[in-house]
Structure formats: C-alpha cells, structure tokens
Amino acid sequence: MSRAWQAVRPLLLPLLVFIVVFVGHMLFYKIVSQNSSPIWWRLYVLTQTYMISFSLALAFAFGAYALGKARGQSGKAVAGSAGVALLVWFTSACGAPLIAVGLGLVGVGFGSEALPPWVTAVLTICFISFGVYWLHRKGGACATACAAKAGENAGLFREIGVDLDKFGAQQCVTGELYERTFAAQQNRPAGMAYFDEMAGDIYGARMREIIAAKKEGRVVVGNFCVFVPEELTLAVDGISVGLCAGSQAPVSDAEKVLPRNICPLVKSAYGYALTKSSPYFQVVDFVCGETTCDAKKKTWELMDREIPTHVMEIPQMKRERDRDLWLAEVKEFKAKLEQQSGKTITPEALSKAVAVMDAKRGSLQRLNALRHHRPSPISGRDALLVEQIAFYDDPVRFTEKVNVLCDELDKRVQDGVFAAPSQSRRIMISGSPMALPNWKVHNIVEGAGAVVVNEESCVGTRYFSQNVAQSDEDMDSMLLALTERYMQINCACFTPNEGRIEQIIREYRDSRADGLIHYSLQFCHTYLIEAVRIKEACAKESIPFLAVETDYSTEDTGQLQTRIEAFLEQIGGQR
C-alpha cells in the first residue's frame, strides 16, 4: 500500500458522505420546498441555499471522519470523537437556528430567525476546523514530545546513520499506541513503572548504553529468533538485542521491495533496515537471521545489503542428525562472534553467560506462574510488555526488576489484590510472535473484560521455558548442552510437531484458562496450517478454540473485536 493511498483512504468515506448529503439536500429543496418548479435551481442559488447544503454535507462528513478516527481506540477516545462530532453538529448546520435565537436574546439580530446561509457556512467551517484540531491535538503533542526526545539523542543517532525524520515519525506512532493500550488500565502493580519507563523511552537510556558499549569495543548483535543462543554473545561480553519488529510504520517502505503477501513481521523488520529509521538496526555490528520460514531466509539476502547478516540454518526435524546440524550451526555462530569481537569464548565465560540467561528465564517463569493464579494479579497486557522488554534490556538488570515485580505480585495475591475480577474469562494465546509494539489482540481481549494468562509464543513460553543443563566439563560438552536446550523449542517450523501440540494443551491446563485463541500473522503459513491440528486437539480436550489471522494495521480491529467478543460470550455461556 503506497503512502499516498494510506493518506487518502481515511478521507474516502467522509468524501462520499459529503457528496450524498449535498445532493440529497439539493433534491430535498427541489422536491419539497419548490415542488419541482422549473426555476428551482435559480432560487437555490439566489437564496444561497447551496450554502446550507454545503454546511450540512460538511457536518455529516466530519461526523464520518471523527468516527473513523475512533475505530479500534479506547472507549474514552470513541466518546471524545463522538462528542466533538455532536459539538460541530449542534453549533453549525443543524444548530444555526439555535445560535440565531441565542444571539437574539442578547440583542444581536439578523432580521430573521435563522442566520444568513453564508454565516452558517462560515460557522460550520470554523467549528469543524476546531474539531479537526481537537482530534489531532494528542498526536500533535506526541509529535512534539517525540521530536524533543529525538533531539536529545540526535547527535548520537546521526553518528550511527539513523534517518532522524523517519525515526521521529515512527517513534511517535509507537508512543501513541502505547498510551492507548496501557494508560487506561486500573490498579497496575507499582513494579510496572520500570517497564513503562523502558517502553516509553525505548530509544533513550538503553540506546545510549548500547552506543557507549559499542564505542568501548563490545560487539552488538541483532537477533530475529529465539533459537539464536544469546549465551554465546554474552560470553564475549557482547550485547544481544531483539530486532523482530511489530510496527506497521515501516511496512509500506518494505513493500516497495518485498512482495505484499508475506509476513508483516518480516516486512516491518526489513522496512526498518531499508529506511535506516531504527537506532537498534543501525547500532548492531551484524544481525543473526535464521531459516524458520521461506520469507525470512530469502529476505536475509536483501538484508545483507543493508546490514551484515549471518544466517543460522534451523533444522526442520528433531532427529539425531538434525541435532548434529544445529550443533554445527552453534559452533559456527561461536566462531563468528569470536572473529567479530576479537575474543575467545572460554568455558568459564560461557558458564557465567549460561547462569545469567538461566536466571533471566527463571524470572520470567516465575512471572508466568503468578499469572496462573485465579484471579490473576497482573494483566496480560502488562505481562506481555515485560516479555517484550526482555529482548532489549540488560539481562542482569532485567532479571532484578522482574523479580522485584514478582515479589509485589506475591504480596498482591496474599492481600487479595488482582488485575481483574475472579469471574473474568481467562484466555491463553498461542501462535505467531508478538514483537514490540504489537499489543493488538491482548488489547481487544482485555478491553472486552477478559484477562490473558499465558502466551505460547516466541515472546512467551517458547522463549523462557527451558534452562540449560549446566556442565562444568570441556567446551564441546557445554556447546552440546546449549544445543540440546535450544532444540527443545517447539516452533511451528518443525515437522512432525507433536511436542508443540502437547505443550499448548499442558500450558492451557497449567494456566487455568477458559479458552484458547490461536493467533497467526497474515501469510505465516507454518502457524496458519498448524492451527488446524491445534483446533483438532482442542476439540478432543473440550477446549473452547478461536483462530484469528491479522497483521499490524488497525483496519481489521473492528472485525477482530466482534469475533473475540462473541467467543468470550460463548465461553461465558459454557462456564
């Protein structure tokens, strides 16, 4: 979808409404007011009735525009948009007679009960201009704040080649989405303040830390998959950052090169690299891709033109020879890191890195277990945010902050303080990755009064479920233990994949969920096809099941909301 089309599309419905109302009022004048007199059109012009047609059409068109702006937003945003539309309506075309009466009471008259048509038109334009300003004022404020934040780091970002204009615009989109998703929540844990700060300033303090570390000579690696062993990067004192992208903002740029009918995650990530609009893509020394799907493995060839790209071949099965293949890939990645950093990975360094990552995974396991309490002490949106921040933050600090949050959640359980009422329907979500800032499905589910209690996804249990079997033996034994840990990940790329089906059912029972939503990104064939088998397994286990397919845009939000709300009502009737 081109930028021009994206800009014009929201205006099509208001334009259609304007034409229909204008023509409708003109015909009304002809048929009702003038009884279809042959000279009706002369009177229509001489009496300036066309100004009234214009005013009515503009007011109705603004109403359509305001409602379009409110689609997929919070109840407050919808109410605000509707309120502004009504204000415009009652103070312009429809309200013109009322204004005339009001002015007459204070001694201002126009010689008739109604305002002159040209005054009505001017009033309509003025009030609609105010309405448009009101609808966009939050975005304007956000844009100003984003520009200010970008300005704080402009020098650093310019050094690493960031396109500051594109970066500012895309940062603002993320900020507005974050505010709509999280600001309306009530009774949030105090421990979420750290993660709010991280999300709100994702390109700020952490980015400055990474740039400073790179200047000190530390290697920075960008990852796109949970199969990439972060332990090896830590073992060379490197920094690992997740580059999976969950934003619609860079997709249109990517579609100038890539086919439209591929996964939005791939298009979003490639769009960031192509436009140089993300500091995280610009700061890395190289990115590590993998072969979990065809779209990814072919995109890496193009990505390599923008950023040096190392590709790890993911086995498609889990036989012994597949494990051997993955072990060879792990060793090759180790050699790449050693060459890039100029350091040799020792058993001691790797053992320390494994301990750091196991502690990080342990903190996330603890958080996930607390969500399984009925009622849950934390919302699914907040838990998802924590899981997403895991791919950006310093692992030691992140682990500490998650454990502080978990301590608070333990106390909330003891004190009977929960994120949702005990009767709230509990939903587990499985399927495609949900990269920052993709909060779409969680926002719809919890906006409908339910609570998400588990994610079987690459930001959820697929990332943190298994720890490494620690070994103090030689390097080969440690690399084998690392390989076997990552081979336990149940990605949809494997066949056969009984392990993932069993994991989903087990996590559903452990989380005490009331229903399962299987979420697939558009054109994510592995997850879309595997949803068939998951649906069959759920039917066998009498588990309520809903499959949804979506992308990063807001265009299908209304449809998704209708389907999910119907699913939640169905669950409510079965409980």
N, C-alpha and C positions, 0 to 999 in steps of 0.2 A: 504494500500500500504506500503510495507516494506521499510526501509531506503535504503537497497541495491538496490531495484528496482528503487527508486526515484533517486539514484545516477547514475545508469546505463542507465535509459531511455533516457536522453538527448543525449547519445552517440550512440544510435541505428541508427538514420538516417545518421550521419556522417560515421559510420562504413559501412553501406550499400552503400553509395556514393563511399567510398574508394574502395570497392570490385568491384563495377560496372565499375568505371573508370579504375582501374588497369587492369581488364580482358579485357575491351574494347580496351585499348591502345595496349595490347599484341596481340589481334586479328587483330587490325589495322596493326601492324608491320608484322604479318604473311601474311595477305592477300594482303595488298597494297605494302609494302616495299619489301617483299621477294617472292611475287606471290605464296604463299603457298608452298615454297620449302621444301623438306623433312628435310633439315638441318636448317630450320629457327630458331629453338629453340637454336641451338648451337651458331649461330651468335647473337641471342638475348642476350645470356649470355656473350659471348666473348666481344661484343661491349658495354657491361654494359647498354644496352637499358632498362633493368629492372629498373635501377636507374631513368630513365626518367619516366617510368610507375609509379614508386613509388612517384616521385615528383609531377606529375600531379594529381594522386589519392589523395595525402595528401593535395594539394592545394584546390581541389574541396571539400574534406571532411571538411576542415577548413571553407570554404565558407558556407557550410550547417550548421556547428556548430555556426558560427557567426550570421547567420540569425535566428537560433533557440534561441540564447541568446537575440535577439532583439524583439522577439514576445511579444506583449502586452505592450511594453515600449513606451516612447515618441518618437516623430519624430526625435529629436536630437540623441536619442540612436540608432534608426534604421539607421540613416545616418552615425553615427560613426562606427557601426558594419560593414555596407556595405563598408565604406571607408577603414577600416582595411583589410577586405577580398580582396578588389582590390589591396591594397598595397602588400599584400602577393602574390597575383597572378602575378602582374607585376614585382615583384622582385625575384621570384623564378622560378617555372617551365616554365611558359609562357615567362617570361622576361629574362631568361638566355641568349638567343642570344643578347638581347639588352645590357645586362651587359657586355658581351664579347666585343661588339663594343665599348662601353663606355670606358672600360679598355684599349682597343687598342689605343684609341685617346690619352691616357696619357702614352703610351709606354709599357703597360703591355699586353703581348700576351701569348696565349696558343698553338700557331701553327695552329690554325683553327678558323673559325668564331664563333664556339659555344664553350661553356665551356665544359670541360670533364663531363660526366654524374655524377661522384661521387661528383664533385664540385657543380653541380646543386642540387643534393640531400642534401648536407650539407647546402647550401644557403637556400633551402626550409625549412629545419628543423629550422634553425636559425630564419628566418623571421616569421615562424609560431609560434615559441616559443615566439617571441616578441608580435605577435598578440594575443596569449592566455593571456599573461601578461597584455596587454592593456585592453582586455575585462574584466579582473577581477580586475584591479587596483583599481577601485572605491570601489568594495566590500572589497578589502584588506584594503583600507584606512578606510572604515567604520568599519571593524572589529577591527582595531587598536584603533579607537576612542571609539568604544563600550567597548572594553576591558579596556581602560583607565577610562571610566565612571564607569564601574562595579568595577574597583579597588578602586575608590574614596569611594564607599559605601560598599566595600567587608566585612568589619568588622560588620557593621550593618546587612547586608543581611545574613551573616553567623550565626548571633545570632538568626535569625528567621527561620533558616533552609532552606535557598534558595540554590539550586544546581547552583553554580556560573558558571559552564561550560555551562550548558544548557541555563541559563539565558542570558549569553553573546551572544550566537549564535542567540537566538530568538530576543533579543533586536536589534541586527544588521539587521535582516530581516525587522523589523518594521521601522528602521531608513532609510534603502534603499527605502522601499516602500513610506515612507513619502516624501522623497526627489523627487522621480519620480513624485509623484502626485501633489505636491504643488509648487515646485521650479520653474516650467516653467510658472506659472501664471503671467500675467502682471497686473499692475495697481491695486494692492491689497490695501485695507484700512490699514492705519498705525495701527489701533486698533487691527489688527490680530497678531501683534508682540507678545502680551502676550500669545495668544493661540498657536502660533508657538513654543514659548519657553516651554509651558506646554507639547505640543506633543513631542517636541524634547528631553525633559528631563522628560518624564512621570514617570520614576523610580527614579528621583533625588530629587529635593527640596520637592515636595509634599510627596514623600515616607518618607523622613526624618521627615517631620512634623507629619505624622501619627505614625511613630515608637516612636517619642518623646511623643506624646499624649498618646499612649498606656502605655508607661513607667510611665506616671503620673496617670494611673489607669482608663483612659477613655476607654469605650468599643468601639470596631471596628467591624462593621457588614458588611458582603459582601452580596450584593443583585444580583439577576438574573432577576428581573422582575419589571416593573413599577407599579405593584399592591402592592408591599411592601411599607407600609406607612413610608417614611423617617422621617416624623414629629415625630414619636414616638422615633426613635433613637436620634434625636436632643434633644428631651425633657429630656433625661437622660445625656445630654452633650456628646453624643456619636458621632462617625464618621461613615457615610454611604458611601460605595464605590461600584460602579457597577462592577460586575465580568463577565458579558456577554462577551464572547471572540470572536474576529473577525479575528483571525490569523490562517493560515494553519500550522504554525510551529509545534504545539504540537499534531496535528491530528493523525499522524502516530503512536505516542505512545499510544494515546487513543484507536486506532483501534486494538491494541494488546489485549484489554479487551472488548471493546464495539463492537457491530455489525457495519459494514461499512455503512449499508443502514439506517442510522439515521442522523438527522440534524447536519450539521457541527458546528453549534454554540454549541451544547451540547458536541460534541466530542472535540472541541477546549478547552472549559472550563474544562472538566474533564481531558484532557491531561495536562493542567497547574497544576491542583491539584495533579495528579498522579506523575508527574515528579518533582514537587516542584521547578518549573522554573520561577514562577512569584512571586515577593515580595508581591503583593497585596493579593494573595491567602494565603501566609504564615503569613501575619501580622494580619489577621482577627481573632477575638475571636470565631466567628461562622458565618456560611453562612445561609441565609434565602432563601430556594427554594420554589417553588410553583407548582401547578398541571395544568399548562396551556396546557401541552401535555403529551402523554404517555412516550416519550423518556426522558423527564425531570424527571417525577415523579419516574421512575424506576432507573434513574441514581443517584438520591439523595441517594438511599440506598447504593450505592457504594461510593458516595462522602463522606458519613458519616464515612467511614473507614479512610479517609484521613484528613478531617476537620469536626469538629462538625457541624451538619446540622439540622436546624429547618425548617419544611415544613408547608406552609400555603395552605389550600385547597381552590382553586379558584372555586366558583360556575360556573356551565356551562350554567345557565339561569339567567334571571334578574327579577324573580318574588319576591314577598314579603318574602317568606320563604328562597329564595336564599340570599336576603339581610340580613336576620337574621343569616344565616350560616356565611356570611362574617363578620358580626359584632362580632360573637363569635370568629372567627379566629383573628380578630384585637385585641380583648381583650386578647387572649392567647399570641399573639406576644408581647403585652404590658407587660404581666406578665413575659415573657421570658427575656425581656430587663431589667426589674426591678431586677430579680433574678441575671442576669449576671453582672449588674453594681453595685448592692447594693444600688440603689437609687429608690425613689418612684416618679412616674410621677404625678405632681400636675397640676391642671387646669391652673395655671399661666405659668408653664413651657411649657405645651402643647400649650397654646395660643401664646406664644412667638415663638415656633417652627413652628406653622402654618403660622405666619406672615413672617418668614424667607423664608419658602418654597413658599408661595404665591408671595413674591417679586421676587424670583428666576424664578418662572413660568412666572410672568409678564414681566420680562426682555426678556425671550425667545419668548413670544407672540409678544412683540414689534419688536424684530429682524425679526420674521417671517412676520409680517405685512409690514415691509420695503422691504422685498424681493418681495412682490407682486406689487411693483411699476414697471411700464413698461417704460423704461428698468430697470433692477434690479441693485442696487448699490453694490451688493456683489455676488460673485459666489456661486453656490450651494455647491461646494467642501468646501469653507471656512465656510459656514453656517453649513454644516454637521459636520465639525471639532469642531465648537463651541458647537453644541448639544452633541457631544460625550464627550467632556471635562467636560460637566455638571455632569457626573456621577462620576468624580474623584476629582474635585476641592472643596475647601472650599466654601460652598454655599453663604456666605455673600460676600466674595471677588469675586467670580464668577459673582454674580449679579452686583456688581460695575463695573467690567470690561466689561460685556455685555452692560451695559447702556452707558459706555464711547464709545464703538464701535457704538452703535445705534446713539449717538449724532453725531459722524462723518458721519454715513450713511445719517442722516437727512441733513447734510450740503452738502454731495455729491449730493443728489437729487436736492437741491436748486441750486447747481453750475453746474448741468448737467454732473456730473462725474459718469460713470457707469461701471459695470464689463463686460458688453457685449453690442454689438450694438443693436439698437432698433429693427432691423429686425431678431435678433436671435430667434430661436424657443424656446419656454418656455415649460419645461417639469415638470410635477408633478409625484413623485414616491410614490407608496403605497405598503404596504405589510410587509414582514418579517423585523425583527430588523437588523440594520446595526451597529454592535458593532465595536469599535476601534480595529484594523486599517482597517476596511472593507470600502474602498473607490472605489471599483471596478466599479460599474455601473455609479456612478457620474463621474468618470474619463473618461469613454468611452463616455458618453453623452456630457460632456463639451469639451472633446477632439475633438468631431465632430462639434463643433461650436455652440451647443445649450447651454441653461442655465437651471439648476434645480431650481425651485422656491418654492417647498413645498415638505415635506415628511410626509405622513400619515403612521407613523411607531412608534415603541417604543422609538426611539431616537428623533422622531419628535413630531408632534402634539398630538399623543397618550399620551406622557409624560407630556406635559405642557398646554394642552388646558383648563382644568377646575381648578378653585380655590376652596378652602374650604369655605363653608358658615360659617363665623365666629360666634361663640356663646360664650357668657360670663357666661353661666349657669353652671350647675354641670358637672362632668366628663362624666357621661353617655350621656348627650346631645352632648358634644363635640366629643365623640367617634362615635356617630351616624352620626354627620355631616361629620366626617372624612370618615366613611364607605360609605356614600352616594356619596362623591366626587369620591372615587376610583371605585365605581360601575358604574360610568358614562363612564369609559374607554371602548372603543369599540374594544376589542381584537377578533381575529378570533376564539377563543376558545368557544365563546358563540353561542347558538342556541335557537331560531331564531336570526338573526343578522341584522335586518333591519337598526338599528342605525348606523352600520358601513357603509353600502351602502350609506345611506343618508349623512353621514359625508364626505365620499370621494367625492361625487358629489358637496356638498356645498364647500368644500375646493378647488376643481378644479375651480369652478366659482370665488371664492374669490381671488385665486392666479393668475387669468387671464392666465391660462395655455393654450397651444395649443395642448397638447396631454398628455396621461396618460400611464406610464409604471408601470405595477404591477410586483413587484419583489418578488420572492419566493426563499428561500433557498431549496436546494435539500432535499427531503423527509420530508418537512414541510407540512404535509398533510392538516392542517387546512387552511393555506393560499393558497395552491395549489387548493384545492377544492372550496374555496370561490371565487377564481379568476373567476370561471365560472359565478357566479351571478354578479360579478362586470363587466365582459365583456358584459353581457346582459343589465345591467343598462347603461353602456356607449353607447351601440348601440342605445338604446332608446333615449338617450340625444344627439346623434350625436357627441360623443366624440371619437377622434382617440385613439385606445387602443392597447397596446402591452403587452403580458405576457412573462416574462423571468424567467427561473429557473436556478440557478447556485450554486456554492459552493465557498470556499475560495481560491481554486487553480487558477493558470493562464492558465490552459490547454484549457479552452473554451473561452478565451478572444477574439481570432480572430473570432470565430463564433458569439459571442455576439456583437462584433463590427459591423460585417456585417449586422446583423438583426437590430440593433439600427440605424445604418446609413441609411438603407433602410426605416425604419419607419420615420426618420426625413425628408427624401426626400419626402415621401408620404405626410407628414404634410405640407411641403413647397409647394407642388402642390395644396393643398386644401385651402391655405390661400388667 
